[in-house]
């Protein structure tokens, strides 16, 4: 099978790595890829948001499957264009991807289909938003409606913080004019977060193992939200009862509801959940694999991923199952100095070979590229997703940290408590 993976981050390196291990694979292409994917696939310099270029590349390579990693090309309709060319694609249509592309659409959809989520309001007018905030007694969360690369959520501790956040979002200063043209404000849920991803062809659902990510920038769950500083799987406090609740109350109603509204959903459905008083509440939906949850999930997955992705794309998922390694996995994200704000790029990354030699460790590249001397250099804020396997989450994190200690570049930073926080509170 000839496969094209779209994207160039840590999620895409993990997907490419897992696909490369399939006996069904003949040729693997990644567009645009990074320094890590260059070692296992052919990188082609077509950007992930170049829909026309990606369709042309898929036709040129005569691919049997396109796997779309990031959210932007999904929302832009890449899957629709590929399906029009009769090219199998793993990922939802633009109409289905609106579950992630618009927080306001997702909240209204959940209200229509009785999917548990926090009470909310949506606004385009600043004065109306501020008046609504002043009627609320509970703590709030402010969300930009559009895509914001995981940085459009502001968790507020006070009414004053919520008012400031709304001003930042609606002015365009926080996430840009397009993403921040509309704002969603909702009750701040309490409890611990869980990420539950499921494969679906629009009819059948195959849940993956639960994961938990660390979004705050600094140790102890402090600092601003980021795209993700680390993740681990499995989640000790997510048992069969919780999984059944999420399947029955969140995943099935969502897949069936999307179909009933003429938006059949195919691909991976990511439910970001808050467990409050033992019940799952949806914080957000993503229309693609999470990053950095993908790294520990795929490190633990014993099943061949490629036929599962192809089954989703071709409507043949019924009866499929996933086998998991009994061990835990933890991913530690190494970031450039200044992340999640302005970062410096172009620094040579030292110690990658030594890190790869650490037992039970995998090094997934994210914001990297090869320079003119074929050296891996930094090319973004989140640079590497160093992943370890172990008998439990702490042992897995220990393996990841042993590999992190081998890697360096000027200003490199990472949280020291991934997998060691009992529950991430918000």
C-alpha positions as CSV (number, residue, x, y, z in Angstrom):
1,X,0.0,0.0,0.0
2,X,1.3,3.5,-0.9
3,X,0.6,6.0,1.8
4,X,0.8,9.8,2.1
5,X,0.9,11.3,5.6
6,X,0.0,15.0,5.6
7,X,1.7,17.2,8.2
8,X,5.1,17.9,9.8
9,X,4.7,17.7,13.6
10,X,5.2,15.2,16.3
11,X,1.8,13.6,15.7
12,X,2.8,13.0,12.0
13,X,6.2,11.5,12.9
14,X,4.4,9.1,15.3
15,X,1.8,8.2,12.6
16,X,4.5,7.7,10.0
17,X,6.6,5.6,12.4
18,X,3.7,3.3,13.2
19,X,2.6,3.0,9.6
20,X,6.2,2.3,8.5
21,X,6.1,-0.9,10.7
22,X,3.2,-2.3,8.7
23,X,3.9,-5.3,6.4
24,X,1.2,-3.9,4.1
25,X,3.3,-0.7,3.4
26,X,5.0,-0.4,0.1
27,X,5.9,3.3,-0.1
28,X,5.6,6.1,2.5
29,X,5.5,9.8,1.7
30,X,5.2,12.7,4.2
31,X,4.3,16.2,3.3
32,X,6.0,18.3,4.4
33,X,7.5,16.1,7.2
34,X,10.4,17.0,9.5
35,X,13.9,15.7,10.3
36,X,12.4,12.6,12.0
37,X,10.2,11.6,9.2
38,X,13.1,12.0,6.7
39,X,14.7,8.9,8.3
40,X,11.7,6.6,7.6
41,X,9.9,8.2,4.6
42,X,10.2,10.4,1.6
43,X,9.6,14.0,2.7
44,X,8.1,16.2,0.0
45,X,8.0,20.0,0.4
46,X,4.2,20.5,0.1
47,X,2.7,22.4,3.0
48,X,-0.1,20.8,5.0
49,X,-2.5,23.6,4.1
50,X,-1.8,23.5,0.3
51,X,-4.9,21.5,-0.6
52,X,-4.4,21.6,-4.4
53,X,-0.7,20.7,-4.0
54,X,-1.5,17.7,-1.8
55,X,-4.2,16.4,-4.1
56,X,-1.7,16.6,-7.0
57,X,0.9,14.9,-4.9
58,X,-1.5,12.0,-4.0
59,X,-2.3,11.5,-7.7
60,X,1.3,11.7,-8.7
61,X,2.3,9.1,-6.1
62,X,-0.7,6.9,-6.9
63,X,-1.4,6.6,-3.2
64,X,-3.8,4.0,-1.8
65,X,-4.4,6.1,1.4
66,X,-3.9,9.6,2.6
67,X,-3.7,10.1,6.3
68,X,-4.3,13.7,7.3
69,X,-2.6,14.8,10.5
70,X,-3.4,18.5,11.3
71,X,-6.7,20.2,11.6
72,X,-6.3,23.1,9.2
73,X,-6.4,21.0,6.0
74,X,-9.4,19.1,7.3
75,X,-11.4,22.3,7.9
76,X,-10.2,23.5,4.5
77,X,-11.8,20.5,2.8
78,X,-8.8,18.4,1.8
79,X,-10.7,15.2,2.4
80,X,-13.5,16.3,0.2
81,X,-11.1,17.1,-2.6
82,X,-9.4,13.7,-2.3
83,X,-12.7,11.8,-2.2
84,X,-13.8,13.7,-5.4
85,X,-10.7,12.2,-7.0
86,X,-11.6,8.7,-5.6
87,X,-8.5,8.7,-3.4
88,X,-9.2,7.0,0.0
89,X,-8.5,9.4,2.8
90,X,-8.4,9.0,6.6
91,X,-10.1,12.1,8.0
92,X,-13.5,13.9,8.1
93,X,-15.0,16.1,5.5
94,X,-15.0,19.9,6.0
95,X,-18.6,19.8,7.2
96,X,-17.7,17.1,9.8
97,X,-14.5,18.8,10.8
98,X,-16.5,21.8,11.9
99,X,-16.8,20.0,15.2
100,X,-13.2,21.2,15.8
101,X,-13.2,24.2,13.4
102,X,-15.9,26.1,15.3
103,X,-16.3,25.9,19.1
104,X,-19.7,27.5,18.7
105,X,-20.9,24.9,16.3
106,X,-19.6,22.1,18.6
107,X,-21.4,23.5,21.6
108,X,-24.7,24.0,19.8
109,X,-24.4,20.5,18.3
110,X,-23.8,19.0,21.8
111,X,-26.9,20.9,23.1
112,X,-29.0,19.5,20.2
113,X,-27.9,15.9,20.8
114,X,-27.7,15.8,24.6
115,X,-24.0,15.4,24.8
116,X,-22.9,16.5,28.3
117,X,-21.0,19.8,28.1
118,X,-20.8,22.9,30.3
119,X,-23.4,25.7,30.0
120,X,-22.2,28.4,27.6
121,X,-22.8,31.6,25.7
122,X,-21.4,32.7,22.4
123,X,-20.7,36.3,21.3
124,X,-19.3,38.5,18.6
125,X,-20.1,41.7,20.4
126,X,-17.7,42.7,23.2
127,X,-20.3,44.6,25.3
128,X,-22.8,41.7,25.1
129,X,-20.1,39.3,26.2
130,X,-19.0,41.5,29.1
131,X,-22.7,41.9,30.3
132,X,-23.1,38.1,30.2
133,X,-19.9,37.6,32.3
134,X,-21.2,40.0,34.9
135,X,-24.3,37.9,35.4
136,X,-22.2,34.8,36.3
137,X,-21.0,33.8,39.7
138,X,-18.9,30.7,38.7
139,X,-15.4,30.6,37.3
140,X,-15.3,30.7,33.5
141,X,-13.3,29.6,30.5
142,X,-13.0,31.8,27.4
143,X,-12.5,30.1,24.0
144,X,-11.8,31.5,20.6
145,X,-14.3,30.0,18.2
146,X,-11.9,29.2,15.4
147,X,-8.7,27.2,15.0
148,X,-5.9,28.5,17.2
149,X,-3.3,25.7,17.3
150,X,-4.3,24.7,20.8
151,X,-3.8,28.1,22.2
152,X,-7.3,29.6,22.0
153,X,-8.5,28.5,25.4
154,X,-8.1,30.8,28.4
155,X,-8.9,29.3,31.8
156,X,-9.9,32.2,34.2
157,X,-9.8,32.4,38.0
158,X,-11.9,35.5,38.3
159,X,-14.5,37.6,36.6
160,X,-11.8,40.3,35.8
161,X,-9.6,37.6,34.1
162,X,-12.6,36.5,32.0
163,X,-13.4,40.1,30.9
164,X,-9.7,40.6,30.0
165,X,-9.6,37.3,28.1
166,X,-12.7,38.2,26.1
167,X,-11.2,41.6,25.1
168,X,-8.0,39.8,24.0
169,X,-9.9,37.3,21.9
170,X,-12.4,39.5,20.2
171,X,-9.8,42.2,19.4
172,X,-7.7,39.6,17.6
173,X,-4.7,40.1,19.8
174,X,-4.9,36.6,21.4
175,X,-5.3,34.3,18.4
176,X,-5.8,36.5,15.3
177,X,-8.8,38.1,13.7
178,X,-10.2,34.9,12.0
179,X,-10.1,32.6,15.0
180,X,-11.2,35.3,17.4
181,X,-14.1,36.8,15.5
182,X,-16.5,34.9,17.8
183,X,-16.0,33.8,21.4
184,X,-17.5,31.0,23.5
185,X,-17.7,31.5,27.3
186,X,-18.5,28.5,29.4
187,X,-18.6,27.4,33.0
188,X,-15.2,26.2,34.2
189,X,-15.6,22.5,35.0
190,X,-13.8,20.9,37.9
191,X,-12.1,17.5,38.1
192,X,-9.5,15.8,36.0
193,X,-9.1,15.8,32.2
194,X,-9.1,12.7,30.0
195,X,-8.5,12.4,26.3
196,X,-10.4,9.7,24.6
197,X,-9.9,9.1,20.9
198,X,-11.9,6.7,18.8
199,X,-11.7,5.5,15.2
200,X,-14.9,5.6,13.2
201,X,-16.0,5.1,9.7
202,X,-19.3,6.9,10.4
203,X,-21.1,3.7,11.5
204,X,-18.8,1.6,13.7
205,X,-16.7,3.0,16.6
206,X,-13.4,1.6,17.9
207,X,-12.3,3.4,21.0
208,X,-8.6,3.8,21.7
209,X,-7.0,3.7,25.1
210,X,-7.5,6.7,27.4
211,X,-4.7,9.3,27.7
212,X,-4.2,12.4,29.7
213,X,-2.2,15.4,28.6
214,X,-0.5,18.3,30.4
215,X,-1.4,21.6,28.7
216,X,0.1,24.1,31.1
217,X,3.6,25.4,30.3
218,X,5.3,24.8,33.6
219,X,5.7,22.3,36.4
220,X,2.9,21.8,38.8
221,X,0.3,22.6,36.1
222,X,1.3,26.3,36.2
223,X,1.5,29.0,33.4
224,X,-0.4,29.5,30.2
225,X,-2.1,26.8,28.2
226,X,0.0,25.4,25.4
227,X,-0.5,22.9,22.5
228,X,0.6,20.2,25.0
229,X,3.7,19.7,27.1
230,X,3.4,15.9,27.6
231,X,0.9,13.0,27.8
232,X,0.6,9.5,29.1
233,X,-1.5,6.4,28.7
234,X,-3.2,4.5,30.2
235,X,-5.0,6.7,32.7
236,X,-5.2,4.9,36.1
237,X,-8.5,6.4,37.1
238,X,-10.3,5.6,33.8
239,X,-11.9,2.1,34.2
240,X,-14.3,0.1,32.1
241,X,-17.3,2.0,33.6
242,X,-15.9,5.4,32.5
243,X,-15.1,4.1,29.1
244,X,-18.6,2.7,28.7
245,X,-20.1,6.1,29.9
246,X,-18.0,8.0,27.3
247,X,-19.0,5.5,24.5
248,X,-22.7,5.7,25.4
249,X,-23.1,9.4,26.3
250,X,-20.5,11.0,24.1
251,X,-19.1,9.0,21.2
252,X,-22.3,7.3,19.9
253,X,-24.5,10.3,20.2
254,X,-21.9,12.4,18.3
255,X,-21.3,10.0,15.5
256,X,-25.0,9.3,15.1
257,X,-25.9,13.0,15.4
258,X,-23.4,14.0,12.8
259,X,-24.9,11.4,10.4
260,X,-28.4,12.6,11.1
261,X,-27.4,16.2,10.2
262,X,-25.8,15.2,6.9
263,X,-22.3,15.4,8.2
264,X,-21.2,11.8,8.3
265,X,-18.0,11.6,10.4
266,X,-15.0,9.4,9.3
267,X,-11.6,9.4,10.8
268,X,-10.6,9.8,14.4
269,X,-12.9,11.6,16.9
270,X,-11.0,13.1,19.8
271,X,-13.1,13.9,22.9
272,X,-11.4,16.1,25.4
273,X,-13.2,15.4,28.6
274,X,-13.4,16.6,32.2
275,X,-14.4,14.0,34.7
276,X,-16.5,15.9,37.2
277,X,-18.2,14.0,40.0
278,X,-17.6,10.8,38.2
279,X,-19.3,11.9,35.0
280,X,-17.7,12.8,31.6
281,X,-18.3,16.3,30.3
282,X,-17.0,17.3,26.9
283,X,-14.5,20.2,26.9
284,X,-13.9,20.1,23.2
285,X,-13.8,17.9,20.2
286,X,-10.9,17.5,17.8
287,X,-11.2,16.1,14.3
288,X,-7.8,14.5,14.3
289,X,-5.3,12.7,16.5
290,X,-4.1,14.7,19.5
291,X,-0.6,15.9,19.9
292,X,1.1,14.8,22.1
293,X,-1.4,12.0,23.0
294,X,-0.7,10.2,19.7
295,X,2.9,9.5,20.7
296,X,2.2,7.4,23.8
297,X,-0.9,5.8,22.3
298,X,0.9,4.6,19.2
299,X,3.9,3.5,21.3
300,X,1.5,1.2,23.2
301,X,-0.5,0.0,20.2
302,X,0.4,-3.6,19.3
303,X,-2.1,-3.8,16.4
304,X,-1.1,-2.8,12.8
305,X,-2.4,0.8,12.4
306,X,-2.5,0.9,8.6
307,X,-5.4,-1.5,8.0
308,X,-7.4,0.3,10.7
309,X,-6.9,3.6,9.0
310,X,-7.8,2.1,5.7
311,X,-10.9,0.5,7.1
312,X,-12.1,3.9,8.4
313,X,-11.5,5.5,5.0
314,X,-13.4,2.7,3.2
315,X,-16.3,2.1,5.6
316,X,-15.1,-1.3,6.7
317,X,-14.4,-0.7,10.4
318,X,-17.1,-3.0,11.8
319,X,-15.5,-5.9,13.8
320,X,-12.1,-4.4,14.1
321,X,-10.3,-4.3,17.4
322,X,-7.1,-2.8,18.8
323,X,-4.6,-4.8,20.9
324,X,-2.5,-2.9,23.5
325,X,0.8,-3.3,25.1
326,X,0.2,-3.8,28.8
327,X,2.9,-1.4,29.6
328,X,2.4,2.4,30.1
329,X,3.8,5.1,27.9
330,X,4.6,8.7,28.6
331,X,5.6,11.5,26.3
332,X,7.7,14.5,27.4
333,X,7.6,17.5,25.0
334,X,10.9,19.4,24.7
335,X,10.3,23.0,23.7
336,X,12.3,25.9,22.5
337,X,13.0,28.8,24.9
338,X,10.1,31.2,25.0
339,X,7.4,28.7,24.1
340,X,4.4,29.2,24.0
341,X,5.3,32.8,23.0
342,X,8.0,33.8,20.5
343,X,10.8,31.3,20.1
344,X,14.2,31.1,18.4
345,X,14.7,28.5,15.6
346,X,17.7,27.1,13.8
347,X,19.6,25.7,16.7
348,X,21.4,22.4,16.2
349,X,19.9,19.6,18.3
350,X,22.7,17.5,20.0
351,X,22.4,14.0,21.4
352,X,19.6,12.5,19.3
353,X,21.5,9.3,18.7
354,X,22.3,8.9,22.4
355,X,18.7,9.4,23.3
356,X,17.5,6.9,20.7
357,X,19.8,4.3,22.3
358,X,18.1,4.7,25.8
359,X,16.2,1.5,26.6
360,X,12.4,1.8,26.1
361,X,12.6,5.3,24.7
362,X,11.5,6.7,21.4
363,X,12.2,10.2,20.0
364,X,9.5,11.7,17.9
365,X,10.4,14.9,16.0
366,X,7.9,17.9,15.9
367,X,9.4,21.3,15.2
368,X,12.5,20.2,13.4
369,X,14.1,20.2,10.0
370,X,17.4,19.2,8.4
371,X,19.8,22.0,7.6
372,X,22.2,22.2,4.7
373,X,24.6,19.9,6.5
374,X,21.8,17.3,7.2
375,X,21.8,18.2,10.9
376,X,18.5,18.3,12.8
377,X,17.8,21.8,13.9
378,X,14.9,23.5,15.8
379,X,12.1,24.8,13.6
380,X,9.2,25.5,15.9
381,X,8.1,25.9,19.5
382,X,7.5,22.2,20.4
383,X,10.6,20.5,19.1
384,X,10.6,16.9,20.2
385,X,8.2,14.4,21.9
386,X,10.4,12.1,23.8
387,X,8.4,8.9,24.7
388,X,9.1,6.1,27.1
389,X,7.6,2.8,27.9
390,X,7.5,1.2,31.4
391,X,5.6,-1.1,33.8
392,X,3.5,1.9,34.9
393,X,3.3,5.6,34.1
394,X,6.1,6.7,36.4
395,X,8.4,4.0,35.0
396,X,7.5,5.2,31.5
397,X,8.2,8.8,32.4
398,X,11.5,7.8,33.9
399,X,12.6,6.2,30.5
400,X,11.5,9.3,28.7
401,X,13.4,11.6,31.0
402,X,16.5,9.5,30.7
403,X,16.4,10.1,27.0
404,X,15.6,13.9,27.4
405,X,18.8,14.2,29.5
406,X,20.8,13.1,26.5
407,X,19.4,15.9,24.2
408,X,20.4,19.6,24.2
409,X,20.2,22.8,22.3
410,X,20.5,26.4,23.6
411,X,17.4,27.2,25.6
412,X,15.9,23.7,25.5
413,X,13.2,23.2,28.2
414,X,10.7,20.6,29.3
415,X,8.4,19.9,32.3
416,X,9.9,17.7,34.9
417,X,6.5,16.3,36.2
418,X,4.9,14.6,33.2
419,X,3.0,11.6,34.4
420,X,3.7,12.4,38.0
421,X,0.8,14.8,38.7
422,X,-2.1,12.7,40.2
423,X,-4.7,14.6,38.2
424,X,-4.6,17.8,36.1
425,X,-7.0,20.3,37.7
426,X,-8.4,23.2,35.8
